[in-house]
């Protein structure tokens, strides 16, 4: 029997003598339907016996096998003890797991929280500071402690920890974005472990809002280096269908579509997070990060960071935590930056016809389809494209400035020269510079 995973999103072919095959189903959370030779379909309730390999495990094994590069994100509460101090023993265990991943022939980058928590431990603070100056000071003290712990643990195994501190602006600027990617890739070629964190000592918004939490940063790094797999190691064992504290709640093993019903499953972690005041992200931020990575064609697994051997089990395809399956084919690097990384400088509202042309027909955006222009931006900036209800459907690089678009919106292409005295581009945004996000 030959079982082939035919690429994303969820197409599996079984090639036995019997002629059986498997097709995706509409069942929630990744069910599959077996189809016999005469096309009779039945729901798959547990798994199909393929040499004692469940379909769930088969999917995970294929994803693990394809993951030549892995981004691992570890949260503050996984790295600290009950008193909020950095847990050196946990750091050593994680370093050993990362080394085993590299020894197995894979490349790995680590997005590590914990700088503020480590600083709090060093300063004997029991609550996370709330004002910017104290947050930055605590992060500065904790960051050196955090990287020192990683480097000591990795050096024993003949490897180096390489500190990479980023702000949102680093990934927003195209040239700097590419420089960061080249640096991380080169570090992995050396066999070093990039330890990536936000540069909390100079960041502002990243410290005071959830925009800059490390779950989102991990997804952006995953997209940056086109890693097939992002593993989020948390203090929860996965995404639950109810409150994790409720014994009747169960882990959802596989999520194939991050729709609004899934995004609402912020089951209790936010309140648990508030009790310790160490970290910023909750389940909502993890789901948003999973949506960001899966939309670009990569897979995400959320699992328990405290359980021993979690990373190794994931990379042999064991059913650990919750798997968020890639939504489609892997998106090319440039469009990842346009659609999922850079911050839009303005917003263009489109009529229904323009929305259909972009989302369904793969067309470019013309001036005639624009009904409203908001924000101040120049030619070459990224803008958000929204429908009549204000929902974003795409992002793209504009060929015209905001001042020019205000003059030509709603016009036919052959009228642009009459208004601007020239028509450098037929399209406001060419389809090659556009990424549909809805």
Phi, psi and omega in degrees: 000136177242126178245121182241134173267114191264033178092170186273152014275306189211063182245119182236136178237131174250131185239072175261178178290335185288339180087006178295152174213164181241140178228156178298149177242171176270007180297145183293147174060040165085030174291161176231158179242126174283138177239123181280179182301333182258012172083014178282130182251146177219147177294145175265112186272323181233287179198165176256133184284102176245078184065040179066020175254117177291153180299324177301313181293323179299315179300313181294323179295321178294319178296316180297319180296322182282348186276081177284340175232133184232132170258127179247128175247129180238134185272164182303316186286347172280330186267349184245157178272187184296337180267004178086005180268152181299130182267099183298325180294320178293323176299316180296319179295317179296319178299320178296318179295318179295320178297320179295324177297316180292318178299333179279004175096008179259162172257144184220139172236140183247124171259111189244124168280185172113352183296312180293319178298319178295320178294322177299320178295317179297326183262005180058040176267141180255356177224144177292129178300154181250339180267153189299314184300316180290323177299315181293322179294315180296320179295320180297318178292317184288328184298316179295321178295320182294310182292324177301318180296317178296316183296318178297317182291325180280328182297326177301331182259014175078023181235169181240145170266130181245115183284127177231108181256128185233154166240167180301327181296328180298325180268349180279329180272125188302314182295315178294324176303313180293323178297319178298315180300314181297321179296312181297316179298318180294320177301317179293327176295329176284352183084008177278166177250109175294123176258103190257134178210162172290145177279079187296338183287342178238346180287155178240291181301324185298333181273330189260350178226168179282355180303322185260020181293158187286345172296313178294318178301318180298319178294321180292323176293321176302314178291324181300312184259007178055048177283128182293343185217131171247126177248119177258111178267115187235182175266009170244151187279357181156192176271122181264156176274005177198195179295126179302336179283346180273124183296341180276351180281145181234152175287134174278114187290325185217133175240120181259347179213122180271072179274183186295329179295325177284318182297340179277356183276058175269079197270079169089345186289329181298318180290324177294323179296321182296333182294326185259336176059032181259322186241166184259324188278150172233197181295326179301315180294327179290321177293322177295321177294319178297320178296320181296317182284317182291329178296334178271000176099017179247162181258152182227138174234126175257124186214170182287116180280350179271335183291136180293138175074016183301313183297316180297321180294320178299319186278001168249007173090013179290152181280089180242131176064209181246129176263126173256114189277140178306141185280337183190200179295153179297131182277140180296155190302314184297319180287335173298317180295317181295312189273333191232356185237301184293144180276130178297142179267346180196183184225135173245125176269136185241153174280172186299322181295318178294321178299316179295319181299321181283309189283327187252334186247356179066034183268168174278164179267124177256158183300328184297336182272358183267128180252341183203144178231127180231146178098169177245118181210161181249170173304135180093353176279160177270135178234154177268138179250123185237156179274187184294340178270356180089007180273134180291134177244340183194169172224153180197167177272121185276142176273352183229153176283168178298319180298322179288319181295324177301334181270333186250355182302137180084356182267154171287156184301321183286358177262350185297316182298327180294329183271317184262354184073001174197162178224083184294333182220139173288327184256142170288319173223121178284148183299334177289342180250026185230139178232117177287127184249347182279000000 
